[in-house]
């Protein structure tokens, strides 16, 4: 009987010793195939773990970005909230929003929740600090407003009480509170002094107006006792006008002519021409003119006077008096007109970058539409600022009817720095938002849309 030949392999199967016999021809490579399948299974398992980690990382990043946006929005909204009492409610709402963010991947979710828990503690501590500062700021702002009100009314009692309360709350130290109250007391003293000065100035303006009225009435012959009694002049000056009135009635009754002293009339005319340059004050001129024509009580005696020269009769007649009075008024108005014009012209050069319209249009001729709009809008604001300066000068003019050209120069140069350093919102009355405020506004608009 024939026997089948037995072949012995010269190669070793993976994981099998050389003493084991195989019942198939191992030289065909079948063992290598099974080994490769085993290795592939291990590789697939490794890839699954790696894929899961990659997915977890991606979800964690995505959730963290969303959480950061929510937190940033919270802080933006908080910055515009002046009521610290509502911060707790806002914080709870933030927690709810953060808790609603939940990655699907278990690993990502576990790590995210831990990170958020830590972040909540940090935010809570941060919000407490912000609330304390806001409370302190609110108290200080309230006290500032009270101080301004006190300066208007002259009563600082509410402000002082508020400062003492602020000290008790820890907003101010004892030294700071003492300093604020001392400063308020000094402000009160200054305010009293200012009011006294203001009252004096207003009285002087009223008296000057009354003198002008009585002077005109003397000239017209319409003056009477009631008119004199109703003026703001003191009793001594009122008595002087009564004597003037009685003298005029007597003189007109006798029709005794007045002989004008031409030398004194010439000096008065020269003084009238000096009014425009400010060398002679209108108030002083009118007083000299009145004394020369209508006289005054001097050293207890009624006399006519001009620069120390005394007489029992008037120095100038009615025609000369009226002419000089008109000349003084004319010179004053011309002086004021020139002073106001010069002040306005100079201010335009300081407040408007390109004062002349022709120069502006020449400059923007080759600009784009947007560039032109920007330049013209900016110039419009500058022109409005200049207009407001002119209004303030005209208001000052009404309050200072005897001001001369030099007075206008001084006052305009006092006012100009204030107008040169104004913000756009001060000119237009519309608040210009900062970039931070603009971002907050956009956030609130988006939030409002999302809640609909």
C-alpha positions in Angstrom: 0.0 0.0 0.0 1.4 3.3 -1.0 1.9 6.0 1.6 1.3 9.7 1.1 4.4 11.7 1.5 4.6 13.9 4.7 6.0 17.4 4.2 7.5 19.3 7.1 7.3 23.1 7.1 10.4 25.1 7.0 8.5 28.2 8.3 7.0 28.9 11.8 3.4 29.9 12.3 2.8 33.0 14.4 2.7 32.0 18.0 3.3 28.3 17.3 6.4 26.3 18.1 8.4 24.5 15.3 7.6 21.1 16.9 3.9 21.4 16.1 2.8 19.7 12.9 0.3 21.4 10.5 -2.1 19.4 8.4 -2.0 22.0 5.7 0.8 23.5 3.7 2.0 26.5 5.7 4.2 27.6 2.9 1.0 28.9 1.2 0.9 32.1 3.5 -2.4 31.2 5.2 -1.0 31.8 8.7 0.1 35.3 7.7 -3.5 36.2 6.7 -4.9 35.3 10.1 -2.2 37.2 11.9 -3.0 40.3 9.8 -6.7 40.0 10.7 -5.8 40.0 14.4 -3.7 43.1 14.1 -6.4 44.9 12.2 -8.9 44.3 15.0 -6.6 45.9 17.5 -6.1 48.9 15.2 -9.8 49.5 14.8 -10.3 49.4 18.6 -7.6 52.1 19.0 -9.2 54.2 16.3 -12.5 54.1 18.1 -10.9 55.4 21.3 -9.2 58.2 19.4 -12.3 59.1 17.5 -14.3 59.4 20.8 -11.6 61.7 22.3 -11.6 63.9 19.2 -15.3 64.2 19.3 -15.2 65.0 23.0 -12.6 67.7 22.4 -14.6 69.2 19.6 -17.9 69.3 21.6 -16.0 70.7 24.6 -14.6 73.5 22.5 -17.9 74.3 20.9 -19.7 74.4 24.3 -17.0 76.5 25.8 -17.3 79.1 23.0 -21.1 79.3 23.6 -20.5 79.6 27.4 -18.0 82.4 26.9 -20.5 84.3 24.7 -23.1 84.0 27.4 -20.8 85.1 30.1 -19.5 88.1 28.0 -23.1 89.1 27.4 -23.8 88.9 31.1 -20.9 91.3 31.9 -21.9 93.7 29.1 -25.4 93.9 30.5 -24.1 94.2 34.0 -21.9 97.2 33.1 -25.0 99.1 32.1 -27.0 98.2 35.2 -26.8 100.8 37.9 -29.0 98.9 40.4 -26.8 96.4 42.3 -30.0 95.0 44.0 -30.9 93.3 40.7 -27.4 91.6 40.3 -28.5 88.5 42.1 -31.4 87.9 39.8 -29.1 88.5 36.8 -26.6 86.0 38.2 -29.3 83.3 38.7 -30.4 83.8 35.1 -26.8 83.4 33.9 -26.5 80.1 35.9 -29.7 78.8 34.1 -28.3 79.7 30.7 -25.0 78.0 31.5 -26.7 74.9 32.8 -28.7 74.6 29.6 -25.4 74.1 27.7 -24.8 70.3 27.7 -22.4 68.5 25.3 -23.8 65.1 24.2 -20.4 63.4 24.5 -20.2 62.0 28.1 -16.5 62.8 28.5 -17.0 66.4 27.2 -20.1 66.9 29.3 -18.4 65.8 32.5 -15.4 68.0 32.0 -17.5 71.0 30.8 -19.8 70.8 33.9 -16.7 70.8 36.1 -15.2 73.8 34.3 -18.6 75.7 34.6 -18.9 74.9 38.3 -15.5 76.5 38.9 -16.4 79.4 36.6 -19.6 80.1 38.6 -17.7 80.5 41.8 -15.3 82.9 40.1 -18.1 84.9 38.6 -20.1 85.1 41.9 -17.0 86.5 43.6 -16.5 89.0 40.8 -20.1 90.2 40.8 -20.0 90.8 44.6 -17.0 93.0 44.1 -18.7 94.9 41.2 -21.9 95.3 43.3 -19.9 96.8 46.2 -18.1 99.3 43.8 -21.4 100.2 42.1 -23.1 100.8 45.4 -20.2 103.0 46.4 -20.3 104.8 43.1 -24.1 105.3 43.3 -23.7 106.9 46.8 -21.0 109.2 45.6 -23.0 110.1 42.4 -26.0 110.8 44.6 -23.9 113.0 46.9 -22.5 114.8 43.9 -26.0 115.7 42.7 -27.0 116.8 46.1 -23.9 119.0 46.3 -24.8 120.7 43.0 -28.4 121.2 44.2 -27.1 122.6 47.5 -24.9 125.1 45.6 -28.1 126.3 43.8 -30.3 126.5 46.8 -27.6 127.5 49.4 -28.9 124.7 51.8 -26.2 122.1 52.4 -27.9 120.2 55.2 -29.2 117.3 53.0 -25.7 116.9 51.5 -24.0 116.8 54.9 -26.5 114.2 56.2 -25.9 112.1 53.1 -22.1 112.2 53.6 -22.5 111.1 57.2 -24.7 108.2 56.1 -22.1 107.3 53.5 -19.5 107.2 56.2 -21.6 104.8 58.2 -22.0 102.5 55.2 -18.3 102.5 54.7 -18.3 104.5 51.4 -16.2 107.2 53.1 -13.6 107.1 55.8 -14.0 109.4 58.7 -11.3 111.6 57.3 -12.9 111.7 53.9 -16.3 112.6 55.3 -14.8 115.4 57.4 -13.0 116.8 54.4 -16.2 116.7 52.3 -18.2 118.5 55.0 -15.5 121.1 55.5 -15.5 121.7 51.7 -19.3 122.1 51.8 -19.1 124.7 54.5 -16.5 126.6 52.5 -18.8 126.4 49.4 -21.7 127.7 51.5 -19.5 130.7 52.5 -18.4 131.4 49.0 -22.0 131.1 47.8 -23.2 133.7 50.3 -20.4 136.0 49.1 -21.3 135.4 45.4 -25.0 136.1 46.1 -24.1 139.4 47.8 -21.9 140.4 44.9 -24.7 139.3 42.4 -27.3 141.2 44.3 -25.1 144.2 44.4 -24.5 144.0 40.6 -28.2 143.6 39.9 -29.0 146.5 42.1 -26.4 148.7 40.3 -27.9 147.7 36.9 -31.4 148.5 38.2 -30.2 151.8 39.6 -28.5 152.8 36.4 -31.6 152.0 34.5 -33.6 154.1 36.9 -31.2 157.0 36.5 -31.5 156.8 32.7 -35.3 156.8 33.1 -35.3 159.8 35.4 -32.8 161.6 33.2 -35.0 161.2 30.2 -38.0 162.3 32.2 -36.1 165.4 33.3 -35.3 166.2 29.7 -38.9 165.6 28.6 -40.4 167.4 31.5 -42.5 164.4 32.5 -40.8 163.6 35.8 -42.9 163.6 39.0 -42.6 162.6 42.7 -44.2 159.1 42.2 -41.7 158.3 39.5 -38.8 159.2 41.8 -40.3 157.4 44.8 -40.7 154.1 42.9 -37.0 153.8 41.8 -34.3 151.6 43.4 -32.2 154.6 44.3 -31.4 155.4 48.0 -33.2 158.2 49.8 -30.3 160.6 49.4 -30.2 160.2 45.6 -34.0 160.3 45.3 -34.0 163.6 47.3 -31.4 164.9 44.8 -33.8 164.1 41.9 -36.6 165.8 43.7 -34.5 169.0 43.9 -33.6 168.6 40.2 -37.3 168.3 39.3 -38.3 171.3 41.4 -35.4 173.4 39.9 -36.5 172.5 36.4 -40.1 173.4 37.1 -39.0 176.8 38.5 -36.7 177.4 35.6 -39.2 176.5 32.9 -41.8 178.7 34.7 -39.5 181.7 34.5 -38.2 180.7 31.0 -34.8 181.8 32.1 -32.3 180.8 29.3 -29.2 178.7 30.0 -25.9 179.9 28.7 -23.7 176.9 27.7 -20.1 176.9 28.8 -18.5 175.9 25.5 -15.2 174.8 27.2 -17.1 172.3 29.4 -19.3 171.3 26.4 -16.2 170.6 24.4 -14.6 168.5 27.1 -17.9 166.5 27.4 -17.9 165.9 23.7 -14.3 164.7 23.8 -15.2 162.3 26.5 -18.2 161.0 24.5 -15.8 160.1 21.6 -13.6 158.2 24.0 -16.4 155.8 25.0 -15.9 153.5 22.0 -12.3 152.7 23.0 -13.2 152.2 26.7 -11.2 155.2 27.9 -14.3 156.7 29.4 -17.0 154.6 31.1 -20.6 155.3 30.0 -21.9 155.3 33.5 -19.3 157.9 34.6 -20.0 160.0 31.5 -23.8 160.1 32.1 -23.2 161.1 35.7 -20.9 164.0 34.6 -23.4 165.0 31.9 -26.3 165.0 34.4 -24.3 167.0 37.0 -23.3 169.6 34.4 -26.9 170.1 33.3 -29.2 169.2 36.2 -26.8 169.4 39.2 -26.6 167.3 42.3 -26.3 167.4 46.1 -22.6 168.0 46.8 -21.4 168.5 50.3 -24.9 169.0 51.5 -25.6 171.8 49.0 -27.3 171.5 45.6 -24.7 172.6 42.9 -23.8 172.1 39.2 -20.4 170.4 38.7 -17.9 169.2 36.1 -14.6 167.7 37.0 -14.4 169.7 40.3 -15.6 173.0 38.8 -18.8 174.1 40.8 -21.5 176.5 39.8 -25.0 177.7 41.0 -26.3 177.5 37.4 -26.2 174.8 34.7 -23.1 174.5 32.5 -24.9 173.3 29.4 -28.4 173.9 27.9 -31.0 171.4 26.9 -29.9 171.2 23.2 -26.3 170.5 24.2 -27.4 168.0 26.8 -29.5 166.1 24.3 -26.8 166.2 21.6 -24.1 164.9 24.0 -26.4 162.2 25.4 -27.2 161.0 21.8 -23.5 161.0 20.9 -22.6 158.9 23.9 -25.3 156.4 23.1 -24.2 156.3 19.4 -20.6 155.8 20.3 -21.5 153.1 22.8 -23.6 151.2 20.3 -20.8 151.5 17.6 -18.3 150.3 20.1 -20.5 147.4 21.1 -21.2 146.4 17.5 -17.5 146.4 16.7 -16.7 144.5 19.8 -19.3 141.9 19.1 -18.3 141.6 15.4 -14.6 141.3 16.2 -15.3 138.7 18.9 -17.5 136.6 16.5 -14.9 136.8 13.7 -12.0 135.7 15.9 -14.0 132.9 17.4 -15.0 131.5 14.0 -11.3 131.2 13.2 -10.7 129.3 16.4 -13.8 127.0 16.4 -14.2 126.2 12.7 -11.3 124.5 11.0 -12.1 126.0 7.6 -14.0 129.3 8.2 -14.6 130.2 4.6 -17.3 128.2 2.7 -15.4 128.6 -0.6 -12.3 127.0 0.8 -14.4 124.0 2.0 -16.0 123.3 -1.3 -12.6 123.7 -3.0 -11.1 121.2 -0.6 -13.8 118.5 -1.0 -14.2 118.9 -4.8 -12.3 115.6 -5.5 -13.5 113.7 -2.4 -15.7 110.6 -2.5 -19.4 111.0 -1.5 -18.7 109.5 1.9 -15.7 111.7 2.5 -17.7 114.8 1.6 -20.4 113.9 4.0 -17.9 113.3 6.8 -16.2 116.7 6.2 -19.5 118.6 5.9 -21.0 116.9 9.0 -18.0 117.7 11.1 -18.1 121.3 9.9 -21.8 121.6 10.7 -21.1 120.7 14.3 -18.2 123.2 14.4 -20.5 125.9 13.0 -23.2 125.1 15.6 -20.6 125.5 18.3 -19.6 128.9 16.9 -23.3 129.9 16.8 -23.7 128.9 20.4 -20.7 131.0 21.3 -22.3 134.0 19.5 -25.5 133.5 21.5 -23.6 133.5 24.8 -21.9 136.8 23.8 -25.3 138.4 22.9 -26.7 137.2 26.2 -23.7 138.8 28.0 -24.4 142.0 26.1 -27.9 142.3 27.4 -26.5 141.7 31.0 -23.8 144.4 30.4 -25.5 147.3 28.6 -22.6 149.7 29.2 -19.8 147.3 28.0 -17.4 148.8 25.5 -15.3 147.2 22.8 -12.4 146.3 25.1 -14.9 144.6 27.5 -16.1 142.5 24.6 -12.5 141.5 23.8 -11.9 140.4 27.4 -15.1 138.5 27.8 -14.8 136.7 24.4 -11.3 135.5 25.3 -12.7 134.2 28.7 -15.4 132.2 27.0 -13.4 130.8 24.0 -11.5 128.1 25.9 -14.7 126.6 27.1 -16.1 126.3 23.6 -12.8 125.0 22.1 -12.7 122.1 24.5 -16.4 120.9 24.2 -17.4 117.4 23.3 -19.7 116.7 20.3 -22.5 115.7 22.7 -22.2 119.1 24.5 -22.8 120.9 21.2 -25.5 118.7 19.7 -27.2 117.5 22.9 -26.9 114.0 21.6 -24.7 111.5 23.5 -22.0 110.0 21.4 -21.6 106.3 22.3 -18.2 104.8 23.0 -17.2 101.5 21.3 -18.0 99.7 24.5 -21.4 101.3 24.7 -22.0 100.5 21.0 -21.2 96.8 21.6 -23.5 96.7 24.6 -26.3 98.3 22.6 -25.9 95.8 19.8 -25.9 93.0 22.4 -29.2 94.2 23.9 -30.7 94.6 20.4 -29.8 91.0 19.6 -31.0 89.8 22.9 -34.4 91.6 22.4 -34.7 89.9 19.0 -33.9 86.5 20.4 -36.5 86.8 23.1 -39.3 87.5 20.6 
